[in-house]
Amino acid sequence: MVYVVNANNVLKQIFDKFRGVAWVNCNHFLVNRPIKGNNSSMNVDWFRKRTPNENHRVCPEEYLQKLELKRYANNTVKTYVGCFELFINYYRDTEIMSLNENDIRSYLQKLIQEGKSNSYVNQMVNAIKFYYEVVKEMPNRFYSVERPRKEHKLPKVLSKEEIKAIIAHTNNIKHKCIVSLLYSSGLRRSELLNLKPADIDSKRMLIRVNGGKGAKDRLTLLSSNVLSDLRQYFLEWRPKIWLFESPDGSQYSAGSVKEIINAASKKAKIFKAVSPHMLRHSFATHLLENGTDLRYIQTLLGHSSSKTTEIYTHVAVSAFNLIKNPLD
């Protein structure tokens, strides 16, 4: 048997050598990818216990099993299962393994004609490819299926005054802490909900984020003002397992966080849609405007690539302030 070392530079040589000649199935090459250790939010069982409509074609068990074994995030599971079931129900009378590239193209064309976004169509392609290429281990089965162009949208950012107004118009100390943490620590909503009291390091003024996006742990900033509010919140609400809990002691819901921000934004008379993720975008943009190095912002946000963080350079006003408007 001939073999080569499983290293990045060797894989690059293999891909360069076979480019335009053959398709290389590298599913079993990349065996050292990190897997998520904290998997408490995942719930594939929910899909198994559903009572679907009589004519509804459900996702194959092997699809659910592979998602479970690979420990995909709960949101990804919902997206993949939902998309794949829409696809197989469109071809309800056709055996799944009999579907080909043209069938997929026809379905994607239907989605585009219905006005679905590029990101939605790409999610659909990912969900379909997951079945054939990951579950069934058929290498590059649908490599020739075209994808829509990736949309390059600028992040929506709030001003510091708007952020302060939203925080000031929250209903209670718990809501205030939730909004303040999303902004002051640059947290994703799921990361906030997965926080536990032990993750707040008041001595080092840091917050530990366990199992963030991409199964990565990281540290981010803890504001001294937020710490003071958290101490007051803790004395009032006495959370046991999660930092933010529902009245029955279960993990706080993503929908509740969104409702808190919507209600506070309306009271603050901010007449635009404000999402929890906008607070994270604002955190990064305001740091950049204050002169923080992009590499530090990348670390605080947990981005794997600096290219992801560079998007904030397009919305930071500090760069625009240096340019004199020709009308002025």
Backbone bond lengths (Angstrom), bond angles and torsions (degrees), N, CA, C in turn:
res aa  C-N    CA-C-N  psi(-1)  N-CA   C-N-CA  omega(-1)  CA-C   N-CA-C  phi
1 M - - - 1.469 - - 1.524 109.50 -
2 V 1.314 116.11 133.50 1.461 121.16 176.21 1.524 108.04 -94.31
3 Y 1.324 117.15 136.77 1.457 119.61 179.57 1.525 110.07 -142.82
4 V 1.336 115.06 159.55 1.464 121.43 175.29 1.520 108.05 -129.19
5 V 1.322 115.99 161.91 1.464 120.70 -178.90 1.529 109.50 -70.93
6 N 1.333 116.45 136.63 1.464 121.77 178.24 1.527 108.77 -80.66
7 A 1.328 115.62 83.09 1.464 121.96 -179.92 1.529 108.91 -134.85
8 N 1.322 116.23 155.90 1.466 120.77 -174.99 1.525 112.91 -58.40
9 N 1.340 116.63 -43.01 1.473 118.66 -177.63 1.528 111.45 -67.37
10 V 1.338 116.87 -32.23 1.467 120.82 178.37 1.531 109.93 -71.47
11 L 1.346 116.11 -43.23 1.465 119.67 178.40 1.527 110.73 -60.43
12 K 1.320 115.59 -38.77 1.473 118.93 178.91 1.526 110.58 -61.80
13 Q 1.321 116.32 -41.38 1.473 120.23 178.68 1.540 110.97 -63.18
14 I 1.330 116.00 -39.65 1.478 120.25 179.17 1.528 110.03 -63.23
15 F 1.334 115.76 -47.29 1.470 119.20 -179.16 1.523 111.26 -63.63
16 D 1.346 116.33 -41.06 1.471 119.90 179.12 1.519 111.01 -63.37
17 K 1.329 116.43 -39.18 1.461 121.69 -177.05 1.530 111.79 -67.42
18 F 1.331 115.92 -40.36 1.464 119.96 -173.90 1.530 113.65 -97.22
19 R 1.348 116.91 0.43 1.461 119.22 -179.23 1.526 110.26 -60.34
20 G 1.343 116.54 126.09 1.458 121.01 -179.24 1.512 113.79 82.42
21 V 1.331 116.83 -3.54 1.470 120.87 -178.03 1.527 110.60 -112.74
22 A 1.330 116.74 -47.63 1.467 121.04 -176.78 1.523 109.52 -149.32
23 W 1.329 115.68 156.89 1.459 121.20 174.88 1.526 108.59 -94.68
24 V 1.332 115.82 129.01 1.459 121.24 -177.13 1.520 109.26 -101.78
25 N 1.329 116.86 123.72 1.462 121.49 175.62 1.527 108.53 -84.30
26 C 1.346 115.85 105.87 1.469 119.03 -175.92 1.531 112.15 -103.03
27 N 1.341 116.88 16.87 1.469 120.08 -177.89 1.523 112.65 -55.90
28 H 1.334 116.40 -35.58 1.472 119.58 -175.33 1.527 112.44 -97.78
29 F 1.337 117.07 2.85 1.467 119.84 177.50 1.525 110.87 -80.25
30 L 1.341 114.96 -42.42 1.458 120.82 -171.31 1.519 109.81 -90.24
31 V 1.322 115.24 73.04 1.470 120.63 -172.53 1.523 112.80 -91.18
32 N 1.334 118.24 -9.42 1.453 120.45 -174.05 1.521 113.47 -102.06
33 R 1.314 116.61 20.94 1.450 119.12 177.51 1.525 109.44 -67.38
34 P 1.358 117.29 141.99 1.472 118.37 179.22 1.512 111.34 -68.67
35 I 1.326 116.41 144.70 1.463 120.35 174.78 1.523 107.93 -114.09
36 K 1.284 115.34 153.13 1.447 120.84 -174.87 1.528 110.21 -74.98
37 G 1.328 115.40 125.60 1.448 118.99 -179.30 1.523 112.42 -83.43
38 N 1.338 116.16 -40.97 1.459 120.16 -179.77 1.516 108.75 -90.72
39 N 1.332 116.27 102.80 1.461 120.48 -171.98 1.525 111.95 -114.11
40 S 1.339 116.09 28.79 1.457 119.78 -171.98 1.524 113.55 -66.86
41 S 1.347 117.18 -27.41 1.459 119.59 -174.35 1.523 112.87 -86.95
42 M 1.330 117.97 -2.86 1.461 120.58 -176.81 1.533 110.40 -84.15
43 N 1.333 115.31 137.71 1.462 118.46 -178.24 1.523 110.11 -147.80
44 V 1.330 116.07 81.17 1.457 121.32 177.35 1.518 110.20 -77.63
45 D 1.320 116.68 -25.94 1.467 121.29 -177.70 1.523 112.33 -58.84
46 W 1.314 116.04 -28.94 1.462 120.47 -179.45 1.532 111.15 -57.07
47 F 1.339 115.80 -37.95 1.460 120.53 -178.95 1.527 111.51 -71.48
48 R 1.317 115.78 -30.87 1.467 119.80 179.85 1.527 111.05 -72.66
49 K 1.321 116.80 -33.82 1.464 120.63 -174.00 1.529 113.47 -90.58
50 R 1.318 116.85 2.28 1.466 119.17 179.26 1.526 111.63 -64.33
51 T 1.313 114.98 159.25 1.460 120.59 171.35 1.528 107.12 -115.21
52 P 1.329 117.11 87.95 1.465 120.09 -174.96 1.520 112.01 -73.18
53 N 1.334 115.71 165.84 1.461 120.81 175.16 1.522 110.28 -61.12
54 E 1.296 115.25 157.37 1.469 121.15 -173.78 1.533 112.53 -56.69
55 N 1.325 117.60 -40.96 1.459 121.26 -176.54 1.521 113.69 -95.20
56 H 1.343 115.84 7.28 1.472 119.34 -176.95 1.526 110.96 -82.96
57 R 1.319 115.35 128.58 1.470 121.32 178.92 1.525 108.31 -88.61
58 V 1.328 117.45 116.99 1.463 120.36 -174.51 1.528 111.21 -87.31
59 C 1.301 114.40 161.02 1.463 121.66 179.48 1.530 109.63 -63.92
60 P 1.342 118.65 135.19 1.470 120.55 179.67 1.523 112.15 -59.08
61 E 1.304 117.20 145.44 1.461 122.45 -179.43 1.525 111.46 -57.88
62 E 1.336 117.50 -37.73 1.466 120.56 -178.59 1.531 111.25 -64.61
63 Y 1.331 116.77 -28.06 1.474 121.47 177.17 1.532 109.09 -68.31
64 L 1.338 116.29 -47.51 1.461 121.45 178.41 1.525 111.05 -62.48
65 Q 1.322 115.45 -41.97 1.469 120.48 -178.46 1.522 111.59 -61.87
66 K 1.337 116.27 -42.24 1.470 120.19 -179.34 1.528 110.55 -66.85
67 L 1.326 117.74 -39.96 1.466 120.92 175.99 1.526 110.74 -60.86
68 E 1.334 114.92 -39.60 1.462 120.93 -178.94 1.526 110.77 -68.69
69 L 1.334 116.48 -45.67 1.467 120.78 -178.33 1.529 112.06 -65.87
70 K 1.328 115.70 -34.51 1.463 119.46 179.71 1.522 112.20 -85.32
71 R 1.344 115.61 -1.73 1.464 122.84 174.91 1.522 112.56 55.49
72 Y 1.302 115.53 48.81 1.459 119.96 175.90 1.532 109.52 -67.55
73 A 1.324 116.55 150.44 1.463 121.31 178.53 1.523 110.02 -63.59
74 N 1.329 115.41 153.42 1.460 120.78 -175.44 1.530 112.30 -58.83
75 N 1.324 117.02 -40.90 1.468 120.33 179.50 1.521 111.10 -64.05
76 T 1.333 116.53 -38.66 1.465 120.84 178.69 1.523 110.57 -66.51
77 V 1.333 116.15 -40.12 1.475 120.79 178.32 1.521 110.05 -59.82
78 K 1.330 116.72 -47.61 1.467 120.82 -179.39 1.532 111.03 -61.29
79 T 1.331 115.53 -42.32 1.468 120.13 -179.31 1.516 110.93 -64.68
80 Y 1.333 116.56 -49.40 1.467 120.99 -176.77 1.529 111.58 -63.45
81 V 1.333 116.41 -47.25 1.466 120.09 -178.29 1.527 110.35 -64.56
82 G 1.333 116.26 -44.76 1.456 120.22 179.59 1.518 112.34 -60.52
83 C 1.335 116.60 -45.93 1.470 120.90 -179.60 1.526 111.41 -65.69
84 F 1.327 116.08 -44.96 1.469 118.92 -176.02 1.531 111.19 -66.83
85 E 1.325 117.36 -36.02 1.465 119.82 178.83 1.534 111.16 -68.55
86 L 1.326 117.14 -36.18 1.471 119.55 175.21 1.527 110.47 -61.51
87 F 1.328 115.19 -40.56 1.468 120.83 -179.10 1.529 111.78 -66.29
88 I 1.332 116.98 -50.22 1.475 119.21 -176.09 1.524 111.66 -71.71
89 N 1.331 117.88 -22.82 1.461 119.69 176.23 1.518 111.97 -79.95
90 Y 1.323 116.22 -23.23 1.465 119.48 174.18 1.527 109.36 -66.78
91 Y 1.350 115.53 -33.72 1.473 121.56 176.68 1.530 108.62 -111.15
92 R 1.327 116.04 52.41 1.470 121.56 -172.90 1.521 113.03 -58.46
93 D 1.310 117.60 -33.68 1.469 120.73 -175.17 1.528 113.01 -93.92
94 T 1.316 117.09 8.13 1.471 120.87 -179.12 1.519 109.91 -113.66
95 E 1.308 117.02 137.37 1.470 121.70 176.56 1.522 108.84 -62.01
96 I 1.336 116.52 135.67 1.471 120.54 -174.48 1.523 111.32 -58.10
97 M 1.334 116.83 -42.93 1.467 120.13 -176.87 1.530 111.95 -73.03
98 S 1.320 117.61 -9.93 1.471 120.32 178.43 1.524 112.44 -88.02
99 L 1.325 117.05 -12.01 1.465 120.53 -179.12 1.525 110.48 -70.42
100 N 1.323 116.94 142.89 1.465 120.86 -177.52 1.525 111.20 -125.64
101 E 1.340 115.40 -173.26 1.461 120.80 -177.20 1.523 112.26 -59.10
102 N 1.319 117.42 -39.40 1.460 120.63 -178.50 1.524 112.13 -66.11
103 D 1.345 116.08 -35.73 1.466 119.85 176.39 1.530 110.47 -63.28
104 I 1.321 115.58 -41.85 1.469 119.96 179.77 1.519 110.26 -67.11
105 R 1.325 116.47 -43.08 1.469 119.76 178.37 1.525 111.00 -58.89
106 S 1.317 116.80 -43.44 1.468 120.93 -179.77 1.523 110.79 -61.49
107 Y 1.328 116.24 -41.06 1.462 119.94 -179.45 1.531 110.63 -68.66
108 L 1.343 117.05 -42.85 1.468 120.56 178.83 1.532 110.57 -64.14
109 Q 1.320 115.89 -37.75 1.465 120.31 177.51 1.538 110.57 -61.21
110 K 1.335 115.80 -39.52 1.468 120.82 177.62 1.533 110.63 -61.68
111 L 1.339 116.07 -43.31 1.463 120.17 179.67 1.523 111.30 -62.20
112 I 1.331 115.95 -42.90 1.466 120.59 -179.80 1.530 110.48 -64.20
113 Q 1.332 116.12 -41.40 1.466 120.26 179.01 1.526 111.89 -66.29
114 E 1.336 116.44 -25.89 1.465 121.07 177.10 1.531 112.00 -81.19
115 G 1.340 115.29 -4.02 1.462 119.55 177.52 1.511 114.88 86.67
116 K 1.343 117.54 18.71 1.467 119.95 178.08 1.529 109.68 -67.17
117 S 1.326 116.53 148.70 1.464 121.42 -177.29 1.530 111.20 -71.81
118 N 1.328 115.24 161.08 1.469 120.45 177.90 1.524 111.55 -60.01
119 S 1.330 116.20 -39.56 1.465 119.41 -178.58 1.528 110.72 -66.45
120 Y 1.336 117.32 -37.10 1.467 120.65 178.14 1.528 110.55 -65.10
121 V 1.327 116.64 -44.03 1.467 120.56 179.55 1.523 110.00 -62.99
122 N 1.324 117.21 -39.56 1.469 120.37 178.14 1.526 111.18 -65.49
123 Q 1.318 117.12 -37.87 1.471 120.67 176.11 1.519 110.60 -62.27
124 M 1.331 115.60 -39.42 1.463 120.17 178.69 1.531 110.71 -62.94
125 V 1.324 116.25 -43.40 1.474 120.67 178.52 1.528 109.89 -60.99
126 N 1.333 116.65 -43.72 1.469 120.85 179.85 1.526 111.69 -61.53
127 A 1.330 116.52 -42.03 1.470 121.23 -178.96 1.527 110.98 -65.82
128 I 1.329 116.57 -39.33 1.474 120.92 179.54 1.528 110.36 -69.96
129 K 1.336 116.10 -46.05 1.461 120.61 -179.35 1.532 111.12 -62.94
130 F 1.345 116.26 -32.77 1.461 120.14 -179.88 1.530 110.21 -58.65
131 Y 1.330 116.56 -40.05 1.469 119.16 -178.79 1.520 111.58 -66.82
132 Y 1.314 115.96 -51.03 1.465 119.13 -173.76 1.535 112.75 -76.60
133 E 1.316 117.06 -38.18 1.461 119.72 -172.65 1.522 114.01 -94.72
134 V 1.342 117.53 -27.44 1.471 120.11 -179.69 1.523 110.90 -102.56
135 V 1.332 116.21 -51.19 1.468 119.30 -178.54 1.529 110.35 -69.25
136 K 1.334 116.74 -49.90 1.465 121.44 -177.69 1.528 113.28 -89.71
137 E 1.334 116.32 -6.04 1.477 122.11 178.00 1.531 112.20 53.76
138 M 1.311 115.71 43.92 1.465 121.14 175.56 1.520 107.47 -99.73
139 P 1.324 118.58 105.70 1.470 121.57 -171.15 1.529 112.80 -62.28
140 N 1.338 114.28 126.10 1.468 121.21 173.59 1.520 113.09 47.46
141 R 1.319 115.85 44.92 1.463 120.71 -176.62 1.534 110.92 -58.48
142 F 1.328 115.60 -40.72 1.458 118.95 -174.00 1.532 111.16 -121.30
143 Y 1.327 115.30 41.51 1.465 118.77 -178.06 1.523 112.52 -64.05
144 S 1.328 117.49 -23.41 1.465 120.43 -176.59 1.521 113.41 -87.87
145 V 1.338 117.37 -2.78 1.463 120.24 179.13 1.525 108.56 -73.66
146 E 1.328 115.93 124.49 1.456 121.05 -176.40 1.523 111.19 -72.85
147 R 1.320 115.03 143.77 1.459 121.08 174.67 1.526 108.59 -109.45
148 P 1.332 117.22 148.64 1.470 118.34 174.70 1.518 110.59 -69.47
149 R 1.302 116.21 157.50 1.457 120.21 178.07 1.520 110.89 -61.27
150 K 1.319 115.03 142.48 1.455 119.33 178.81 1.524 109.12 -72.84
151 E 1.343 114.90 131.88 1.457 119.54 -179.76 1.524 109.81 -79.99
152 H 1.321 116.35 133.49 1.467 121.24 179.16 1.526 108.26 -108.01
153 K 1.325 115.29 88.15 1.454 120.94 -178.35 1.523 110.30 -99.88
154 L 1.315 116.12 140.25 1.459 120.56 177.95 1.526 109.28 -76.02
155 P 1.338 117.29 144.33 1.469 119.69 178.00 1.524 110.82 -67.23
156 K 1.323 116.46 144.89 1.468 121.41 177.15 1.523 108.24 -88.11
157 V 1.335 114.13 129.86 1.471 120.25 -171.72 1.525 110.32 -125.54
158 L 1.322 115.62 142.46 1.463 122.38 174.71 1.525 109.55 -98.27
159 S 1.314 116.87 153.57 1.468 120.35 175.08 1.528 109.24 -77.17
160 K 1.336 116.35 165.49 1.463 120.19 178.58 1.530 110.72 -63.52
161 E 1.326 115.54 -35.52 1.467 119.97 179.56 1.531 111.02 -65.54
162 E 1.324 116.08 -39.59 1.468 120.25 178.20 1.524 111.27 -66.21
163 I 1.338 116.10 -40.50 1.475 120.38 178.19 1.526 109.77 -60.88
164 K 1.338 116.70 -47.00 1.467 120.78 -179.41 1.526 110.99 -62.04
165 A 1.332 116.23 -37.95 1.467 120.24 -179.64 1.521 110.91 -66.42
166 I 1.330 116.96 -41.01 1.471 120.64 179.06 1.526 110.31 -63.37
167 I 1.337 116.42 -45.60 1.472 120.58 179.49 1.531 110.41 -61.78
168 A 1.339 116.59 -40.93 1.463 121.11 -177.86 1.521 112.54 -67.37
169 H 1.339 117.42 -22.48 1.470 120.69 -176.65 1.537 113.07 -103.84
170 T 1.335 117.12 18.47 1.467 119.69 173.78 1.530 109.20 -75.68
171 N 1.323 117.09 158.07 1.472 121.66 -172.27 1.522 114.17 -76.91
172 N 1.341 117.01 -36.03 1.463 119.93 -175.05 1.527 109.90 -152.23
173 I 1.319 115.86 179.53 1.465 121.26 -175.04 1.525 111.63 -65.23
174 K 1.321 116.96 -32.35 1.470 120.34 178.88 1.523 109.97 -65.97
175 H 1.322 116.88 -47.99 1.462 121.17 179.44 1.526 110.71 -63.87
176 K 1.315 115.65 -37.93 1.469 120.39 178.95 1.528 110.79 -62.15
177 C 1.332 116.88 -43.01 1.472 121.38 179.37 1.527 111.35 -64.48
178 I 1.331 116.48 -39.62 1.468 120.67 -179.49 1.515 110.78 -62.47
179 V 1.338 117.20 -49.87 1.464 120.95 -178.98 1.530 110.51 -66.49
180 S 1.320 116.50 -42.67 1.471 120.81 -178.26 1.522 112.11 -63.09
181 L 1.331 117.08 -40.05 1.469 120.59 -179.70 1.522 111.78 -68.54
182 L 1.330 116.94 -41.05 1.467 120.04 178.88 1.521 110.16 -56.75
183 Y 1.345 115.98 -41.36 1.471 119.80 -178.21 1.526 112.51 -81.23
184 S 1.330 117.00 -52.89 1.468 120.24 -169.75 1.521 113.66 -71.73
185 S 1.346 116.96 -17.67 1.469 120.05 -179.76 1.524 112.36 -115.89
186 G 1.328 117.23 -2.10 1.467 120.56 178.67 1.517 112.71 63.76
187 L 1.331 116.96 37.72 1.466 120.74 -175.60 1.525 111.69 -85.42
188 R 1.321 115.30 146.08 1.466 120.43 165.79 1.523 107.87 -74.91
189 R 1.332 116.98 157.05 1.466 120.10 -178.79 1.527 111.09 -59.34
190 S 1.344 117.74 -43.09 1.468 120.78 -179.08 1.528 111.11 -64.53
191 E 1.341 116.66 -34.83 1.465 120.32 179.16 1.524 110.65 -68.06
192 L 1.321 116.54 -38.98 1.464 120.73 177.43 1.524 110.60 -61.99
193 L 1.339 116.06 -44.69 1.467 120.35 -176.64 1.526 111.94 -68.99
194 N 1.332 117.22 -24.83 1.468 120.97 -179.68 1.534 113.22 -89.29
195 L 1.332 116.64 0.44 1.467 119.29 179.40 1.528 111.07 -69.28
196 K 1.329 114.64 145.05 1.466 121.52 173.81 1.527 107.80 -120.76
197 P 1.326 118.49 156.28 1.473 120.20 -178.03 1.528 113.16 -51.62
198 A 1.332 117.49 -34.89 1.469 120.96 -178.42 1.528 112.70 -68.66
199 D 1.331 116.98 -15.51 1.473 120.24 -179.74 1.525 112.65 -77.94
200 I 1.334 116.81 -11.11 1.466 121.28 178.86 1.529 108.50 -90.13
201 D 1.326 116.68 109.87 1.466 122.30 -178.81 1.529 108.18 -100.76
202 S 1.324 116.28 93.63 1.468 120.90 -175.38 1.523 112.89 -74.56
203 K 1.330 117.39 -21.15 1.473 120.01 179.66 1.525 111.20 -75.69
204 R 1.312 116.86 -40.10 1.466 120.94 179.61 1.525 111.82 -96.41
205 M 1.332 116.33 -3.88 1.474 122.99 -179.40 1.529 110.97 56.90
206 L 1.336 114.25 49.08 1.461 121.68 -179.99 1.524 110.32 -133.13
207 I 1.317 115.57 158.61 1.468 122.19 174.13 1.520 107.39 -120.42
208 R 1.320 116.13 130.31 1.460 120.90 177.97 1.532 108.90 -92.30
209 V 1.323 115.83 122.94 1.459 121.84 177.47 1.522 107.73 -102.76
210 N 1.328 117.13 113.24 1.461 121.43 -178.08 1.526 111.03 -97.32
211 G 1.336 115.75 130.00 1.457 120.57 175.89 1.507 113.34 58.85
212 G 1.338 117.21 50.42 1.460 120.75 176.06 1.517 110.76 -70.63
213 K 1.326 116.27 -165.70 1.457 120.80 -178.86 1.527 109.27 -58.96
214 G 1.344 116.58 134.09 1.461 120.82 -177.15 1.514 112.37 78.79
215 A 1.343 116.88 16.24 1.468 122.92 178.79 1.517 112.22 59.90
216 K 1.343 116.47 35.30 1.465 120.99 -178.23 1.531 110.54 -106.93
217 D 1.331 115.05 134.05 1.462 120.74 171.21 1.530 108.35 -88.96
218 R 1.329 116.01 150.05 1.466 118.62 176.45 1.522 109.53 -158.25
219 L 1.330 116.10 169.21 1.455 122.94 174.01 1.517 108.12 -112.47
220 T 1.326 116.13 144.20 1.454 120.00 175.82 1.527 108.69 -138.54
221 L 1.327 116.08 176.29 1.462 121.44 -171.62 1.528 112.78 -75.42
222 L 1.340 115.10 148.16 1.460 122.08 171.99 1.516 107.68 -119.05
223 S 1.309 116.83 119.00 1.468 122.17 179.90 1.528 110.33 -73.42
224 S 1.334 116.75 140.40 1.470 120.42 178.23 1.532 110.47 -65.84
225 N 1.332 117.12 -34.37 1.471 120.38 177.21 1.526 110.75 -66.03
226 V 1.322 115.56 -41.69 1.470 120.08 179.61 1.525 110.31 -67.35
227 L 1.327 117.25 -37.64 1.462 120.69 178.94 1.530 110.60 -59.83
228 S 1.335 115.88 -41.51 1.463 120.18 178.25 1.533 110.87 -62.40
229 D 1.337 115.94 -42.44 1.473 120.46 177.85 1.525 111.29 -66.59
230 L 1.335 116.57 -38.67 1.468 120.54 -179.96 1.520 111.53 -63.45
231 R 1.332 117.07 -37.29 1.471 120.05 178.96 1.530 110.50 -65.35
232 Q 1.326 115.32 -40.97 1.465 119.43 176.92 1.527 110.74 -65.61
233 Y 1.336 115.77 -42.49 1.470 121.05 178.90 1.530 111.02 -61.46
234 F 1.333 116.33 -42.92 1.460 120.90 -176.62 1.526 110.93 -64.21
235 L 1.321 116.77 -39.54 1.467 120.09 179.32 1.531 111.40 -66.96
236 E 1.342 115.47 -34.09 1.467 120.70 -178.68 1.520 112.98 -77.10
237 W 1.337 116.53 -46.16 1.473 121.14 -168.64 1.529 114.19 -101.74
238 R 1.334 117.02 -21.83 1.470 121.91 177.58 1.539 113.42 48.96
239 P 1.319 118.94 60.93 1.477 120.35 177.75 1.520 110.93 -64.66
240 K 1.341 116.21 144.56 1.467 119.89 -176.20 1.532 112.96 -101.24
241 I 1.322 117.39 -55.32 1.474 120.46 -176.68 1.528 110.47 -103.45
242 W 1.331 115.33 -58.07 1.459 120.27 -179.46 1.519 109.73 -94.08
243 L 1.314 116.20 152.53 1.461 119.80 177.99 1.529 110.17 -62.57
244 F 1.343 115.58 -38.80 1.466 119.72 176.95 1.528 108.42 -121.58
245 E 1.324 114.93 119.39 1.465 120.41 -175.27 1.527 111.01 -124.16
246 S 1.333 114.97 154.05 1.463 121.22 172.90 1.529 108.56 -74.99
247 P 1.333 117.98 166.95 1.477 119.96 -179.75 1.523 114.14 -54.82
248 D 1.357 117.44 -29.13 1.469 119.74 -179.88 1.529 112.71 -86.59
249 G 1.331 117.28 5.50 1.456 120.88 177.81 1.517 114.80 89.62
250 S 1.337 117.14 -3.29 1.476 120.04 178.41 1.522 110.20 -79.73
251 Q 1.315 115.66 170.85 1.458 121.41 -179.36 1.536 110.12 -64.14
252 Y 1.312 116.33 137.66 1.467 121.71 -179.79 1.519 109.55 -61.70
253 S 1.319 117.53 146.21 1.463 120.64 -173.95 1.525 112.21 -91.03
254 A 1.338 115.16 152.68 1.462 121.70 178.34 1.526 110.77 -64.34
255 G 1.344 116.22 -36.78 1.459 120.73 179.05 1.519 112.41 -62.29
256 S 1.332 116.62 -37.55 1.472 120.92 179.84 1.529 110.92 -65.17
257 V 1.332 116.85 -38.51 1.467 121.01 178.32 1.524 109.97 -62.34
258 K 1.314 115.57 -44.54 1.470 120.07 179.31 1.530 111.10 -62.61
259 E 1.327 117.13 -40.73 1.462 121.35 179.32 1.525 111.34 -63.99
260 I 1.329 116.65 -39.56 1.473 121.22 178.68 1.526 110.42 -59.81
261 I 1.337 116.08 -46.28 1.463 120.75 -178.08 1.527 111.30 -68.74
262 N 1.324 116.66 -40.10 1.470 120.46 178.31 1.531 111.06 -61.59
263 A 1.333 116.02 -46.30 1.474 120.83 -177.90 1.531 110.61 -65.00
264 A 1.340 116.93 -44.61 1.469 120.44 -179.37 1.524 111.23 -66.24
265 S 1.332 117.13 -36.15 1.474 121.03 179.82 1.524 110.79 -65.88
266 K 1.334 116.78 -41.19 1.470 120.60 178.83 1.522 110.76 -65.02
267 K 1.341 116.69 -42.35 1.465 120.23 178.36 1.526 111.04 -64.29
268 A 1.331 116.57 -33.86 1.469 121.38 179.44 1.525 112.09 -80.17
269 K 1.354 115.75 -0.85 1.467 123.00 179.15 1.533 112.18 60.65
270 I 1.330 114.08 42.55 1.470 120.65 173.15 1.520 106.31 -98.60
271 F 1.318 116.56 106.07 1.460 121.03 -170.38 1.521 111.99 -93.75
272 K 1.306 115.78 54.76 1.470 122.10 172.41 1.519 107.36 -148.56
273 A 1.311 114.39 155.27 1.470 119.25 -177.93 1.523 109.71 -67.35
274 V 1.317 116.04 122.06 1.467 121.51 179.37 1.520 108.60 -112.91
275 S 1.311 116.62 122.98 1.469 121.57 179.74 1.528 109.37 -107.52
276 P 1.341 118.24 159.10 1.467 120.15 176.39 1.529 112.56 -56.18
277 H 1.345 116.89 -34.85 1.470 119.70 -176.75 1.525 111.73 -71.22
278 M 1.339 117.54 -22.79 1.462 120.19 177.15 1.526 111.24 -63.44
279 L 1.333 116.51 -29.98 1.467 120.40 178.42 1.532 110.12 -67.56
280 R 1.328 116.45 -38.09 1.473 121.30 176.58 1.531 110.13 -66.04
281 H 1.336 116.87 -44.31 1.465 120.71 176.84 1.528 110.80 -59.82
282 S 1.312 116.09 -40.50 1.470 120.74 -178.74 1.524 111.13 -66.69
283 F 1.332 116.52 -40.28 1.475 122.07 176.49 1.528 110.39 -55.20
284 A 1.330 116.57 -50.37 1.465 120.94 -177.69 1.526 111.31 -65.66
285 T 1.322 116.61 -42.45 1.466 120.85 -177.66 1.521 111.14 -66.45
286 H 1.321 116.91 -43.02 1.472 120.22 -178.98 1.526 111.17 -67.68
287 L 1.330 117.88 -35.07 1.471 120.55 175.06 1.528 110.20 -62.37
288 L 1.330 115.55 -44.13 1.464 120.66 -179.53 1.523 110.43 -64.05
289 E 1.322 117.22 -40.98 1.469 121.37 178.98 1.524 111.53 -65.70
290 N 1.339 116.59 -27.56 1.469 120.90 178.45 1.528 112.52 -83.75
291 G 1.334 116.63 0.07 1.468 120.30 176.09 1.514 115.27 95.10
292 T 1.340 118.38 11.25 1.467 121.32 178.19 1.530 109.56 -69.46
293 D 1.328 115.79 136.55 1.472 121.14 179.72 1.523 110.47 -61.57
294 L 1.331 115.13 139.14 1.460 121.16 -177.53 1.524 112.13 -59.41
295 R 1.329 117.23 -31.96 1.471 120.66 -178.62 1.529 111.02 -67.07
296 Y 1.353 116.39 -35.89 1.464 119.61 177.80 1.526 110.33 -69.51
297 I 1.328 116.14 -39.45 1.465 120.01 178.68 1.525 109.61 -63.32
298 Q 1.331 116.57 -40.50 1.472 121.54 177.69 1.525 110.40 -57.77
299 T 1.328 116.49 -44.11 1.469 121.83 -179.88 1.527 111.15 -65.27
300 L 1.327 116.76 -44.33 1.468 120.94 -178.73 1.525 111.98 -64.95
301 L 1.347 116.46 -35.08 1.462 120.35 -179.32 1.525 112.84 -82.83
302 G 1.350 116.64 -18.96 1.466 120.24 -179.08 1.510 113.29 80.29
303 H 1.343 117.40 28.00 1.465 120.83 177.95 1.525 110.48 -79.34
304 S 1.330 116.87 135.97 1.465 120.89 177.99 1.519 110.78 -73.58
305 S 1.322 116.07 -36.03 1.462 120.74 -176.40 1.521 110.53 -117.06
306 S 1.331 116.16 142.15 1.469 120.87 177.46 1.526 110.99 -67.22
307 K 1.344 116.53 -22.75 1.467 120.00 -179.75 1.525 110.88 -63.20
308 T 1.340 116.42 -33.71 1.462 120.54 177.94 1.520 110.53 -65.04
309 T 1.336 116.61 -40.10 1.463 121.30 -177.99 1.522 111.40 -74.44
310 E 1.326 117.08 -28.35 1.472 121.08 -176.52 1.517 113.19 -63.07
311 I 1.336 118.04 -17.56 1.465 121.25 -179.75 1.534 110.47 -59.20
312 Y 1.345 117.02 -28.52 1.466 120.24 -177.43 1.522 112.60 -71.80
313 T 1.325 117.29 -18.01 1.464 119.48 176.35 1.525 110.87 -67.18
314 H 1.334 117.01 -20.29 1.469 121.20 -178.99 1.526 112.77 -82.54
315 V 1.342 117.16 -12.77 1.470 119.76 -178.52 1.528 113.01 -120.12
316 A 1.320 117.33 -6.75 1.468 120.34 178.97 1.530 109.65 -72.05
317 V 1.340 117.22 124.32 1.468 120.49 -174.72 1.523 112.63 -74.58
318 S 1.340 117.32 -16.46 1.472 119.85 -178.35 1.520 111.29 -59.40
319 A 1.338 116.28 -36.59 1.465 119.80 179.29 1.525 110.78 -70.83
320 F 1.338 117.17 -38.20 1.466 121.11 -178.93 1.524 111.69 -71.79
321 N 1.329 116.99 -28.64 1.461 120.53 -178.61 1.519 112.27 -66.81
322 L 1.333 116.54 -21.25 1.463 120.74 179.56 1.527 111.62 -78.83
323 I 1.336 116.01 -13.99 1.458 120.15 -176.54 1.525 109.10 -96.80
324 K 1.327 117.01 127.60 1.461 120.89 178.66 1.524 109.03 -85.46
325 N 1.320 115.04 126.20 1.461 120.15 179.71 1.525 109.83 -66.13
326 P 1.349 119.71 132.71 1.466 121.59 -177.26 1.532 113.18 -61.28
327 L 1.345 117.72 -27.77 1.465 120.06 178.83 1.522 111.67 -70.96
328 D 1.350 115.95 -27.62 1.468 120.89 -178.41 1.519 111.83 -87.65
